[in-house]
Amino acid sequence: MNEKLTLRWLKEMVSREMSSTNMSKSMLLESPYEEDQADPGVFAEIGNMLNGRSAVSTIVIMTPENPLGKKISDEENAERRDQFETAMQKAGQQLIPIVGKYGAEENSYILPGMSRKEAIDYGGDFNQDSVIYGEKKNFPDGDAIEFQMIYTSKGTDYDKEAGLRYVAVSGEAADARDDLFSKYKGIKFFIPFYEPEYEGVYPWDLNEQPELEKAQGIEVSVEP
């Protein structure tokens, strides 16, 4: 990620976002992968994948840019993306390019079907501070993806402070954010790490998403 997501920094950013829900929508991020206008229909399949409503059983979200949170030039980042995409192609791994904003903008990827070990290995190979790993779990009310924040620069365990999360949130709660979100085809979404009001929330609960103010007291084009 573009800035090292220390727990203190991320909690401060979450708090700032929660206190600014009345702000207007943020401008679209500029990205070589993000030239389309918002398209909820196209996003629906991604949303289903992230919320366990597809045949995909594991998901990784990561970027090859800005090693260990150190900002480098656009040219260097473009080269790192090329290297990453080449490595994924050789491995037969599908890529879904997205944009992320976590303090600063970055180009990232959703990687359906990637294993946890592969996520950690590629995170290390590309000197990333962290990666997100998700794995489908079965519950009495349905399936959900269990998401973990793994600080690959520190080890292989997930961050207990970030917690385990079972939803990827889009819609009004995501649109209100100016930071701490990802975006595909103009549609914002986020996985609510460090946001305790989303603890124990599952995809079938999303019609009753936690109110943000309470937090102050959260056919797809796939490239081979």
C-alpha positions in Angstrom: 0.0 0.0 0.0 1.1 3.6 -0.7 1.4 4.4 3.0 2.3 1.9 5.6 -0.9 1.0 7.3 0.1 1.3 10.9 -2.7 0.6 13.3 -2.6 4.1 14.7 -2.7 5.7 11.3 -5.5 3.5 10.0 -7.6 4.0 13.1 -7.2 7.8 12.7 -8.2 7.6 9.0 -11.3 5.5 9.8 -12.3 8.0 12.5 -11.8 10.9 10.1 -14.0 9.2 7.4 -16.7 8.4 9.9 -16.9 12.0 11.0 -17.3 13.3 7.4 -20.2 11.4 6.0 -22.0 14.6 5.0 -19.3 15.6 2.6 -19.9 15.4 -1.1 -18.8 12.4 -3.1 -15.1 12.3 -3.9 -13.8 12.9 -7.4 -13.1 9.9 -9.6 -9.5 8.6 -9.2 -7.3 8.7 -12.3 -5.9 5.4 -13.2 -4.9 3.5 -16.4 -7.4 0.9 -15.4 -10.2 3.2 -14.2 -11.5 5.1 -17.2 -15.1 3.9 -17.2 -18.0 5.6 -15.6 -19.8 4.0 -12.7 -21.6 0.9 -13.8 -23.5 -0.9 -11.0 -24.5 -3.7 -13.4 -20.9 -4.6 -14.2 -19.9 -4.3 -10.5 -22.7 -6.7 -9.4 -20.6 -9.8 -10.3 -17.6 -8.5 -8.4 -19.8 -7.7 -5.5 -21.2 -11.2 -5.5 -17.7 -12.7 -5.7 -16.5 -10.6 -2.7 -19.6 -11.5 -0.7 -19.5 -15.3 -1.3 -22.2 -15.5 -3.9 -20.1 -17.1 -6.6 -18.1 -20.3 -7.3 -14.9 -18.5 -6.2 -13.6 -19.9 -2.9 -10.6 -17.7 -2.3 -9.8 -14.1 -3.1 -6.7 -12.0 -2.8 -6.5 -8.2 -3.0 -3.0 -6.7 -3.4 -0.9 -4.2 -5.2 2.7 -4.5 -6.5 3.2 -0.7 -6.3 5.2 1.3 -3.8 7.2 -1.3 -2.0 6.8 -1.3 1.8 4.8 1.8 1.6 7.5 3.9 0.1 6.2 6.2 -2.7 8.1 5.7 -6.0 7.7 7.3 -9.4 4.8 6.5 -11.8 7.3 5.0 -14.2 8.7 2.6 -11.5 5.2 1.6 -10.5 4.2 1.0 -14.1 7.2 -1.3 -14.4 6.3 -3.1 -11.2 2.7 -3.6 -12.5 4.1 -5.1 -15.8 6.3 -7.5 -13.8 3.4 -8.5 -11.6 1.1 -9.0 -14.5 3.7 -11.1 -16.3 4.2 -13.2 -13.2 0.4 -13.7 -12.9 0.1 -14.7 -16.6 2.9 -17.3 -16.2 1.1 -18.7 -13.2 -2.2 -18.8 -15.0 -3.7 -16.4 -12.4 -6.7 -14.3 -13.4 -6.4 -10.5 -12.7 -9.1 -7.9 -12.1 -7.6 -4.4 -12.0 -9.0 -2.0 -9.4 -8.1 1.3 -7.9 -7.5 1.8 -4.1 -7.2 4.9 -1.9 -5.6 4.3 1.4 -4.0 7.7 2.2 -2.8 7.8 -1.4 -4.0 6.4 -4.7 -2.7 3.1 -6.0 -3.5 0.5 -8.7 -4.4 -2.9 -7.2 -5.8 -6.3 -8.3 -8.4 -8.7 -7.2 -7.0 -12.2 -7.7 -9.7 -14.9 -7.6 -8.7 -18.4 -6.7 -5.3 -17.5 -5.3 -4.2 -19.4 -2.2 -3.2 -17.9 1.1 0.4 -19.1 0.7 0.6 -17.7 -2.8 -0.7 -14.3 -1.5 2.0 -14.2 1.2 4.7 -15.3 -1.2 3.8 -12.7 -3.8 3.4 -10.1 -1.2 7.0 -10.8 -0.1 8.3 -11.0 -3.7 6.9 -7.6 -4.4 7.9 -6.1 -1.0 4.4 -5.3 0.1 3.6 -4.3 3.6 0.3 -6.1 3.5 -2.2 -8.1 1.4 -5.9 -9.0 1.9 -6.8 -12.7 1.8 -10.4 -14.0 1.7 -11.7 -17.6 1.9 -15.3 -18.8 1.6 -16.8 -20.2 4.7 -20.2 -22.0 5.1 -22.7 -20.7 7.7 -26.2 -21.8 8.5 -27.6 -18.7 6.7 -25.4 -19.0 3.7 -21.8 -18.6 2.4 -19.5 -15.6 3.1 -15.9 -14.7 2.4 -13.8 -14.5 5.6 -11.3 -11.6 5.0 -8.0 -11.3 6.7 -5.5 -8.4 6.7 -2.0 -10.0 6.5 1.0 -7.8 7.1 3.4 -9.8 5.0 6.3 -7.5 6.0 5.9 -8.9 9.5 4.9 -12.5 9.1 2.1 -14.8 8.0 -0.6 -14.4 10.6 -3.5 -12.1 10.2 -3.8 -8.8 12.1 -5.9 -9.5 15.2 -6.6 -5.7 15.6 -8.0 -5.6 12.1 -10.2 -8.5 12.9 -11.9 -11.0 10.6 -14.5 -9.5 8.3 -17.2 -11.2 6.3 -18.5 -8.4 4.0 -17.4 -6.1 1.2 -19.5 -3.0 1.6 -20.7 -0.9 -1.4 -23.5 1.6 -1.9 -24.1 4.7 0.2 -21.7 3.7 3.0 -18.9 3.4 0.5 -19.9 6.4 -1.7 -19.6 8.6 1.3 -15.9 7.9 1.7 -13.1 10.1 0.5 -10.4 7.6 1.7 -10.1 3.9 2.8 -11.9 2.4 -0.2 -11.3 0.5 -3.4 -13.1 1.0 -6.7 -14.0 -1.1 -9.7 -15.6 0.4 -12.8 -16.4 3.6 -10.9 -18.1 1.8 -8.0 -16.6 2.1 -4.5 -16.4 -0.7 -2.0 -14.5 -1.4 1.2 -13.7 -4.3 3.5 -14.3 -2.8 7.0 -11.1 -3.8 8.9 -10.6 -1.9 12.2 -14.3 -1.0 12.3 -15.9 -2.8 15.2 -19.5 -2.0 14.2 -19.0 -4.4 11.3 -17.9 -7.3 13.5 -20.2 -10.2 13.0 -21.9 -8.6 10.0 -22.5 -11.0 7.1 -23.6 -10.5 3.4 -27.3 -11.3 4.3 -27.2 -8.5 6.9 -26.1 -5.8 4.3 -29.6 -4.5 3.8 -29.3 -3.3 7.4 -25.8 -1.9 7.3 -24.5 -0.3 10.5 -25.2 3.4 10.6 -22.0 5.4 10.1 -22.7 7.8 13.0 -22.7 4.9 15.4 -19.1 4.2 14.6 -18.1 7.4 16.3 -19.3 6.2 19.9 -18.8 0.8 8.5 -20.0 -10.2 -17.6 -16.8 -9.2 -15.6 -13.7 -8.3 -17.6 -11.0 -10.6 -16.3 -7.5 -10.5 -17.7 -5.4 -13.7 -17.7 
